[in-house]
Amino acid sequence: MPKHISRLIILLVTFGAAAYAAKVFFTADSFYAYGHYRGKSVAEIASDKPKYKGSEYCQSCHAERYAEWSKGVHHSVEIGKVVQCEVCHQAAGGRDAGGMFQHVATGIDHPASGKLPVPTDSLKLCPLCHEKMPGRPAEQRQIVIATHAGTQQCTACHNPHSPRMIVVAGAAAGQAETGAMGKAAICAGCHGGEGVSVNPVWPNLAGQHSAYLVDALKAYRTGARQSAMMSATAAGLSDADIQSLSDHYAAMKLKVAASAAGSASAAAGKAKADTCATCHGAEGVSGNPAWPSLAGQQKDYLVGALKAYQEGVRKNEIMAGMAKGLSDADIDALATYYSSATVH
């Protein structure tokens, strides 16, 4: 046999032996005991110290918060939707550092390790589950952030431990009342006790036409207008409730400061507002009860509404046509003018 052939055979045999030896040396003895993984890894992982303790762990120290959570939508056991405390506050269990692939069973737990972090920016946290997007299950409550509350923190209106509970100053007292005043307590958290919104992206209701408010609330109730918060609120209102609420706010006097009345933007808006006067009045006070008055309205709300008509989020053929040709500068000018207009 030629020398080069014999040498090649010896080389191949040597390489095969080395490869087999390496396989035996580097393969764990329990590999493929139960499948294509280390059999002992199951026991090792099971003996590892859990980082997440579960909400029951929090109950003894945070009974009030636990009670809110356990009765709220984040604890919907019947549909399998349970948002544990540690989803927002991070793990309550600590784990000592081990080497690579080394499991440990020790570590400091909360509260010995100090306070768990309390999220301060709910506008980044809550939309992880609740921002409207294609493909997300319809059963999951969803919002369009820009038209829902803008830059306002979610916790300004919602109790973070039970989000369906809306935080309303003085609502408990209002709920004891009957008629429009009792129902208005539900609205006060967003639209203010005097009908002046606490958030610039939500509309003022004081002094608005009753007929317009009736139509708007019924549209939210039927889904013709889209807003997760308003749809949920309107769903619980009867026709009589809607009428009494609308009359209640229409009877109020809108009291707002006209701080930007003399600005260049307001002047530009006034010139542009000629096209709006037919429906909304020469000074923003509509002569038709079916159309809204704009004088003294929140600027950010007006900007958001006009852009929503442009983008088709709000449906109205007339307003869509009017808003279509407006630039961002036009919208800002119009909103500045109407928000600063004197309310008679």
N, C-alpha and C positions, 0 to 999 in steps of 0.2 A: 504493500500500500504506500503510495507516495507520502513523503513526510508532511507536506502541507495539508493533506487530507486528515492524517492522524492528528496533527496539531489543532486543526479546526474542530474535530470531534472532541478532543480533550478540552478545548476552550468552551464549547457548548455545554459539555457535561459539568464543567466547573461553574459556569454561569447559572445553570439550572440548579445545582446543589446550593449555591449561594442564595439564589432567589427563594428556594424552599426553606432554607434556614432562616432567612429574614422574615418570611411569612409566619413561621412557627414562633419566632422570637417576638414579633410585634403584634401578633393577634392574641387578644385576651382569651383566657382559657374558657370563658363562658360564652364566647361569641357563637351565635347561631344555636344556642341552647333551646330557645323558643321561637326564633325567627331571625331575621337579618339584623340583629343587634346584640349587644352584650346582655346576657341573661341577668347578671348581677346588677346591671344599671337600674333595674326596676326597684330593687330593694334599697339601693343607694339613694335614689330620688325620693323614695317613700320615707326614708329616715332623715331627709334634709329638713331643716327648720323652716316652716312656712313663713313667708314675709307678710302675707295678707291674712288678717285675723277675722274679717267678717264684721258685719254691723252689730252682731250680738255682743261683741267685745266692747263696743262703745257705750252700751246701754247703761251700765252701772254709774258712769260719770256724767253722761250726757242724756239723762232720762227725757228731758223736755224735747230736745232735738230728735231723739230717737222716736218719741211718740209722734211728732210731726211727720217724720219720714215714714214710719210704719203705716200711717193712715193715708199717705199720699200716693200720687201716681208713680213715683219712683220705686214703690214697693208693690207693684202689680203682679203678685205671685201667680194669679189665675191665668195670666197670659205670658208668664215667664219673663216679664220685664222688671228686673230688680237691679237698681243702681246702688251698689254698696257705698258706704261712706268713703272707703279708700280710693274709689274712682276719682274723687275730687280732692281728697285730703292726703293722698299718697299712703304708702304702706305703713302699717302700725308696727310691723315687726322688723327688727334689725337682724342682719346676718353677718357674722364674722367673716373676714376675708380668708379664703383658702387659696391654694395653688391652682394651677390650670387643671380643670376637670376634677378638682377636689371638692367634695361635698362637705358642708359643715352643719352642725346641729346646735350651734350656740350663737348668741347675739342679744343685744339690748332691745327690749320692747318699749313702746310707748305705754305709760307716760314717763318711765324712767329716762327715756332718751330725749325728753323735752316735748314741746308742743308740735303737733303736726301742722303743716302749712295750711293757711286759709286762703283760698283763691281770691285775688283782688280784682281780676279782670274777667268778669263773668261773660263779657262779650266775646271773648276768645274761647272760653270753656264750653258754654251752653250750645253754641252753633255746631260744635263737633258732632252733636246728635240731632240738632233741631234746625239747622239751616236747610232750606228747601233746595233739593237737587234731584236731577233725573235718576231714576232707579231706586231711590230710597223708598221703603215701604210706606204706603199711604197711611197705615195705622200709626206711624210715628208722627207726632205733632211737629209740623214744619212751618217755618216762617221765612219771609223774604226780608232780610235784615234792614235794607235801605228804607223800605216802606213800613216796617213794623215799629221800630223805635229808633232808628238811626244810630247815633253814637251813645245813646242812653244805656247804662248798665242794666242787664236783665234783672238784677236784684233790687232795682229801684221800684219795681212793681211786683216781682214774684219772690215768694219765700223760697230760698234755694233748696230747703229740705222737703218742700212739698209745693212744687211750682204752680199747681193749679190754684193755690191760695194766693190771691193778689193782695199785696200790702196796701191798705188804704187807711190814711190817717182819719181817725174818728169814724171809721166804718161801723164799728161795733154799736156805737150810739145810734147811727143812722139806720141800722138794720131793725132797730126796735120801733122805728117810726113806720107809718103806713103811707100808701099813696105814692105820689111822685117823689117826695123827699126821701122816703125809704129806699126806693129804687135808685135815686140819684146818688146815694152813698156808694153804690157799686161803681158808678162812673167817675166819682170824685178823685180816685187815685190817679187817673190819667188826665181828666179834663178839669180838675180843680173844683173845689166846693162852690166857687162863684162862677163856674163855667169858663174860667180862664185856665188854659192848659199849663200843667207844671213842667211840660217838656216841649221845646220848640218844634218838634217834628209831629206833634199831635195837635189837632185843631181846637180852637176856642169854640164853645157852644153857646155862650151867653149872647142873647139878642139875635140868634139865627132864626130864620123862618121855620115855623113849626111844620109846615107841609114838606119842606125840604128834609128836615130831620126825620120825619116819618118815613119818607121814601128811602132815605139812606139806611135806616135801621132795618127796614123790611128787606132791602137789597142784601144786607149782611146776613140776614136770617135765611134767605133763600140761596145764598151763594153767588148772586149776581155781582156782588162786590166781594173781593177776596181780602181777608185779614183774619189770621188765626185767632187773635184776641177778640176782635169785634164779632166775629162769627159765633164764637163760644158764648159771648155775652148776650147777643141778640137771640140766640137759640132759646134762651130761657124766658124771653119776654112775650107776652100775649099782645094782641092788637091794642087792647086797652092800656097796657103798660107802655107801649111805644107812644101812643097818643099823649098820655099824661106826662111822660118824660119830655117829649118834644114841646108840649105847651109850657112845661116848667122852665126849660132853658130859653124858650122864645120870650118869656116874660121878664127874663133877667136883663140888666143893662150891662153892656160890655165895657169894662173899665180897663183900658190898657194905655201905656205911655207911647206917645208918638215921637220917639227919639230921633228918627232918621228923616223927618219930614222935609228938612231943608237941604238934604244931600243931593249931590249930582246924580246919583243912581236913582233916587226917588223922582227927580225931575225927568230923567230919561224914561222911567217907568210910566209916569203920568202921560207923556206924549205917546207912548206905545199903547196905553190903556184905552185909547179911543175905540179900538176894535172890540174891546170887551164890554164897553158901556151899554150896548143894546140889551145884554142879558143881566149884567151885574151892576148896572147903574153908573151914572157919570162920576160918582165919588165912591164907588164900591158898595153902595147899598142898593140891593136889587129891588126892583119894583114888582117882580113876579115872585110870589111865595114858593113857587116850585124850584126856583133857582137860588143858589146861596149868595148871601152878601159876603164880600171879601174885605171890607174895611175893618182894620184892626186885627185881622187874622194873623196867625203866627207866620213869620217869613219862611222859616225852614219847612213848615208844612206846605206852604204854597209852592215852594221850589220842588219839593218831593212830589206833590200832586201833578204839577205840570209835566215833570219828567216821566211820571207814571203814565200819563195820557200819551206822551210821545212814544213810549216803549210798548204801549198796548197792555200794560199791567192793569190800568183802569180803563174800563170800556165805556166810551161815549163817542158817538160818531162826530158830533159837533165839536166837542173839546179836542178830540184827536186831530181833527182838521185844523183847528185854531193853533194847537200846540206844535204841530208838525214843522212849521216854518220858523220856530223860535230858536235862537241861539242860546247858549248858556248865559251870555251877557244879558240877552233880552229877558230871560226867565228871572235872573237875579234882580234886574231893574223893576220888573213888574211886581215881584214879591216884595221888594223894598217899598215901593209906592203904596201898595195896598195895606201892608202891615203898619205903615206909618200914617195912613189916612185917618182923619178925624172921624170918630164915631158919634153921630148925633143922637 
